Amino acid sequence: MRLEISQLYDSHVHWLGTGLIETGLKLFAMTCEEDISKYEIKPEYFRDDWLVGFGWNQSRWPDEKMPSKQTLDRVFPDFPVMFQRADGHTSWLNSKALAKLGYGAEHAGILREEEHFKAYSSLPKYSDLQIRAALKKAMNLFNREGFTHIRDMTCDEQQWQQAIAMDQAGELTMYVQENFLCEEPRDLDRILDIAEIAKAQQTKHVQAQGIKIFYDGTLGSDTAYLSQCACSPKKFAWSFEDIETLIRKSWKRGFEVAVHTIGDEAAHQVVRIAREVMATNQLTGWLNLEHVEVLRPETIQMMKALHVRCHMQPCHWLADREWIVDKLGDLYKHAFPWGTLSRSGIPLHFGSDSPVAKISFWDNDRALRESVRAKIPALKGDILDYHRFPGTNPLKNLAVFEGQVLSELFFDGRSIYPSRDS
């Protein structure tokens, strides 16, 4: 079967992370904690003296228990180790790493959410050359899956400069919407200033879109903000007042706001605050809700007074389906609400969340088809309506698939795949 898709769009990716992890230590195949001893460790897996890796997931292990620092201490006694869980919200560390970060000997070796992000951001920085190489690696991966448009969620000043340099050198073969990550409320003004400078430097293919924050965590790490929560208590970095300030300042300066909201209560509170900002300050702007894996009908109704887009990754259902019913209980009836959203009039876009999940239009297609049997309401319309870039372009940006295999890709009117190097 031949399928042509114009402007194939991945609406939620981590561009740099995709490239870094592709060339780094990948731990997705681990079936138990002890498997870590089976990996060959290469020099390129290190950031200075730190060994880093990505992809372990205890939910797929027989006992489903979080790993311990003792295992890492035994296998890697001589240097600090930090391995990220597959959702990117939890890390597993050895004693050497914990000591460097200022934790005592009693720490179990698992960091979640703000502690994890703070620790990760403190690691030795990548060079400009490494950043650019990783962006190119990831760009090629997106292209080979047919994507000519992406929306990136974790940009910073260094990455922005390298992306602009790539486009100015004629190396960029996709359109990129950049959202600048703000990890803590105290950094908001600084990040807005960086985004303001970036907006003045935009190119044809690289645009400064907005500010991104993490409001809650993930279901797999038991850190999603749910209205009926059986998970461990969690204190979120962003208070209601901080969210209000974020939305008000960002909208006032013409930037969109993107908020990671996996849990139903996270989405509900962000929408409530956005409505208050609009009413109190007479400001309007775009609010982007990322993931919305659990979403109550009353929250969707509240969205209709706002400019809201929802960005979902159906492929996450494929990974979560084995345990999500038990974890959510009665909230399962509100899980993966693409069916409800597609009938609500709220703009909805699909993506992969790469590198958390594989870059694949076809995995999302499969998830939409198979999830109906798990009582997830079906999507209204064609998946292509939610996977195309929501804008016009007179130039030809087209992915051609034979079956599920990319046979040709056009970018700005020229064929870039297959290439001589393919």
ZAMARGU-4260 file (C-alpha; in steps of 0.2 Angstrom, whole numbers, plus 5000, padded with zeros to 4 digits):
<rodrens>
0) 5000/5000/5000 | 5007/5017/4995 | 5003/5032/5007 | 5008/5050/5004 | 5008/5061/5020
5) 5012/5080/5018 | 5021/5089/5032 | 5022/5074/5044 | 5023/5082/5061 | 5029/5076/5078
10) 5021/5088/5090 | 5031/5083/5105 | 5050/5078/5105 | 5066/5081/5114 | 5077/5084/5099
15) 5094/5085/5108 | 5090/5070/5119 | 5085/5060/5105 | 5102/5062/5097 | 5112/5060/5113
20) 5103/5044/5118 | 5105/5036/5101 | 5124/5037/5102 | 5124/5033/5121 | 5121/5019/5133
25) 5103/5012/5130 | 5096/5002/5144 | 5078/4998/5136 | 5082/4979/5135 | 5085/4977/5154
30) 5074/4963/5161 | 5080/4965/5179 | 5092/4975/5189 | 5106/4963/5188 | 5106/4965/5169
35) 5116/4981/5171 | 5132/4970/5173 | 5130/4963/5155 | 5133/4979/5146 | 5149/4984/5137
40) 5154/5001/5143 | 5162/5012/5129 | 5171/5029/5131 | 5157/5038/5122 | 5145/5034/5136
45) 5154/5046/5148 | 5151/5064/5152 | 5168/5069/5158 | 5170/5056/5172 | 5151/5052/5174
50) 5144/5036/5166 | 5127/5040/5159 | 5113/5030/5151 | 5094/5030/5148 | 5080/5018/5146
55) 5078/5006/5161 | 5060/5003/5167 | 5056/4993/5182 | 5038/4991/5177 | 5044/4978/5165
60) 5054/4968/5177 | 5047/4953/5187 | 5047/4961/5204 | 5043/4979/5197 | 5054/4986/5211
65) 5065/5001/5209 | 5083/4997/5208 | 5096/5000/5222 | 5112/5009/5223 | 5121/4993/5229
70) 5120/4985/5212 | 5128/5000/5204 | 5141/5001/5218 | 5146/4983/5214 | 5147/4984/5195
75) 5154/5002/5194 | 5164/5006/5210 | 5176/5018/5203 | 5166/5032/5195 | 5149/5041/5197
80) 5135/5033/5187 | 5118/5041/5183 | 5105/5031/5173 | 5089/5038/5168 | 5072/5029/5169
85) 5063/5027/5152 | 5052/5041/5156 | 5066/5053/5159 | 5059/5058/5176 | 5068/5047/5188
90) 5087/5042/5189 | 5097/5028/5197 | 5113/5033/5204 | 5128/5024/5213 | 5136/5030/5229
95) 5150/5040/5220 | 5137/5050/5211 | 5127/5053/5226 | 5142/5059/5236 | 5146/5071/5222
100) 5129/5078/5222 | 5129/5081/5241 | 5119/5066/5247 | 5123/5056/5262 | 5127/5037/5263
105) 5110/5033/5268 | 5102/5038/5252 | 5094/5024/5242 | 5100/5030/5225 | 5084/5035/5216
110) 5080/5053/5212 | 5063/5058/5206 | 5057/5074/5197 | 5065/5090/5203 | 5079/5081/5212
115) 5082/5071/5196 | 5081/5086/5184 | 5093/5097/5196 | 5105/5082/5197 | 5105/5080/5178
120) 5107/5098/5174 | 5123/5098/5185 | 5132/5085/5175 | 5147/5091/5165 | 5141/5101/5150
125) 5142/5095/5132 | 5153/5105/5120 | 5145/5114/5105 | 5152/5101/5093 | 5144/5087/5103
130) 5127/5097/5103 | 5128/5100/5085 | 5132/5081/5081 | 5118/5075/5092 | 5105/5087/5083
135) 5111/5081/5066 | 5110/5063/5072 | 5092/5065/5078 | 5087/5075/5063 | 5092/5061/5052
140) 5082/5049/5063 | 5066/5060/5061 | 5069/5061/5042 | 5070/5043/5040 | 5053/5040/5049
145) 5046/5053/5037 | 5045/5068/5048 | 5049/5086/5041 | 5041/5095/5055 | 5045/5094/5074
150) 5040/5103/5090 | 5055/5102/5102 | 5051/5104/5121 | 5068/5106/5129 | 5078/5119/5120
155) 5091/5130/5129 | 5102/5144/5124 | 5117/5132/5118 | 5105/5121/5108 | 5097/5136/5100
160) 5113/5143/5094 | 5118/5127/5086 | 5101/5124/5078 | 5102/5142/5070 | 5120/5138/5064
165) 5114/5122/5056 | 5101/5131/5046 | 5112/5145/5041 | 5124/5132/5035 | 5111/5123/5025
170) 5112/5107/5035 | 5094/5107/5042 | 5081/5096/5034 | 5066/5099/5045 | 5056/5113/5052
175) 5058/5115/5071 | 5047/5124/5083 | 5057/5127/5099 | 5051/5128/5117 | 5063/5134/5130
180) 5063/5123/5146 | 5061/5132/5162 | 5065/5120/5176 | 5062/5131/5191 | 5051/5147/5194
185) 5066/5157/5199 | 5073/5155/5181 | 5057/5162/5172 | 5063/5179/5169 | 5080/5173/5163
190) 5072/5160/5151 | 5060/5173/5144 | 5074/5185/5140 | 5083/5171/5131 | 5068/5167/5121
195) 5066/5185/5117 | 5083/5186/5110 | 5080/5169/5101 | 5064/5176/5093 | 5075/5190/5085
200) 5086/5177/5077 | 5073/5165/5070 | 5076/5158/5053 | 5065/5150/5040 | 5066/5133/5048
205) 5069/5137/5067 | 5056/5146/5076 | 5055/5152/5095 | 5038/5146/5100 | 5036/5146/5119
210) 5041/5142/5137 | 5040/5124/5143 | 5038/5118/5161 | 5036/5101/5170 | 5021/5103/5182
215) 5019/5085/5187 | 5028/5068/5184 | 5023/5052/5176 | 5012/5037/5179 | 5026/5025/5178
220) 5036/5034/5191 | 5021/5037/5202 | 5023/5056/5201 | 5008/5061/5190 | 4996/5073/5199
225) 4980/5063/5200 | 4964/5068/5208 | 4962/5050/5215 | 4980/5047/5220 | 4987/5031/5227
230) 5005/5036/5224 | 5017/5043/5236 | 5015/5061/5241 | 5024/5073/5229 | 5028/5092/5231
235) 5028/5100/5215 | 5041/5114/5211 | 5028/5125/5203 | 5015/5132/5215 | 4998/5139/5208
240) 5005/5157/5210 | 5020/5152/5200 | 5009/5145/5186 | 4999/5161/5186 | 5015/5171/5184
245) 5022/5160/5170 | 5006/5161/5160 | 5004/5180/5163 | 5022/5185/5159 | 5024/5173/5144
250) 5007/5179/5136 | 5012/5197/5139 | 5028/5194/5130 | 5020/5185/5115 | 5026/5167/5120
255) 5015/5152/5120 | 5015/5141/5136 | 5018/5123/5136 | 5015/5113/5152 | 5018/5094/5155
260) 5002/5088/5163 | 5000/5069/5163 | 4988/5068/5178 | 4970/5074/5177 | 4972/5086/5192
265) 4988/5094/5184 | 4978/5098/5168 | 4963/5104/5178 | 4973/5116/5189 | 4983/5123/5174
270) 4967/5126/5164 | 4959/5134/5180 | 4973/5146/5182 | 4974/5151/5164 | 4956/5155/5164
275) 4959/5167/5179 | 4974/5175/5170 | 4963/5178/5155 | 4949/5185/5165 | 4959/5196/5177
280) 4973/5202/5166 | 4963/5203/5150 | 4977/5193/5142 | 4976/5179/5129 | 4988/5167/5122
285) 4991/5149/5118 | 4991/5136/5132 | 4998/5119/5126 | 4995/5104/5137 | 5007/5091/5135
290) 5003/5072/5136 | 4986/5074/5145 | 4985/5055/5148 | 4971/5057/5161 | 4959/5071/5158
295) 4941/5074/5166 | 4926/5080/5155 | 4924/5095/5166 | 4942/5100/5162 | 4939/5099/5143
300) 4923/5109/5145 | 4933/5123/5154 | 4946/5123/5140 | 4933/5129/5128 | 4935/5147/5134
305) 4954/5147/5130 | 4966/5145/5116 | 4971/5127/5121 | 4980/5114/5111 | 4983/5096/5117
310) 4998/5086/5112 | 4996/5067/5115 | 5007/5052/5111 | 4996/5037/5108 | 5011/5026/5107
315) 5013/5028/5126 | 4997/5017/5128 | 5007/5003/5120 | 5019/5004/5134 | 5007/5007/5148
320) 4993/4996/5144 | 4999/4981/5155 | 4997/4990/5171 | 4987/5006/5168 | 4970/4999/5173
325) 4976/4994/5190 | 4986/5010/5193 | 4972/5022/5188 | 4957/5013/5195 | 4941/5023/5193
330) 4951/5036/5183 | 4954/5024/5169 | 4938/5030/5161 | 4947/5046/5158 | 4963/5039/5152
335) 4970/5043/5134 | 4956/5054/5130 | 4960/5057/5111 | 4942/5051/5107 | 4934/5064/5118
340) 4946/5078/5113 | 4944/5074/5095 | 4925/5077/5097 | 4927/5093/5108 | 4934/5105/5095
345) 4950/5107/5105 | 4965/5106/5094 | 4974/5090/5096 | 4991/5085/5089 | 5000/5068/5090
350) 5019/5065/5093 | 5031/5052/5099 | 5039/5060/5115 | 5056/5054/5107 | 5067/5047/5115
355) 5055/5041/5128 | 5046/5032/5114 | 5052/5027/5097 | 5050/5039/5083 | 5035/5031/5073
360) 5019/5037/5065 | 5015/5019/5063 | 5016/5015/5082 | 5003/5029/5085 | 4992/5022/5071
365) 4993/5004/5080 | 4990/5011/5097 | 4974/5020/5091 | 4968/5004/5083 | 4972/4992/5097
370) 4966/5003/5111 | 4948/5002/5106 | 4948/4984/5112 | 4954/4991/5129 | 4938/5003/5130
375) 4948/5018/5125 | 4935/5029/5115 | 4940/5029/5096 | 4948/5044/5088 | 4936/5054/5077
380) 4942/5055/5059 | 4959/5051/5051 | 4975/5050/5061 | 4983/5060/5047 | 4972/5075/5053
385) 4982/5075/5069 | 4999/5071/5062 | 5001/5085/5049 | 5009/5102/5053 | 4995/5114/5056
390) 5001/5127/5043 | 5003/5129/5025 | 5019/5129/5014 | 5020/5131/4995 | 5035/5120/4995
395) 5034/5101/4994 | 5037/5093/5011 | 5031/5075/5008 | 5034/5058/5015 | 5030/5043/5004
400) 5028/5026/5012 | 5027/5009/5004 | 5018/4998/5017 | 5026/5005/5033 | 5043/5008/5025
405) 5048/5026/5020 | 5052/5025/5001 | 5055/5044/4998 | 5055/5060/5007 | 5054/5078/5000
410) 5060/5093/5010 | 5057/5110/5003 | 5054/5103/4986 | 5069/5092/4985 | 5071/5073/4988
415) 5082/5070/5003 | 5078/5051/5005 | 5084/5040/4999 | 5101/5048/4998 | 5118/5042/4993
420) 5122/5039/5011 | 5106/5029/5015
</rodrens>
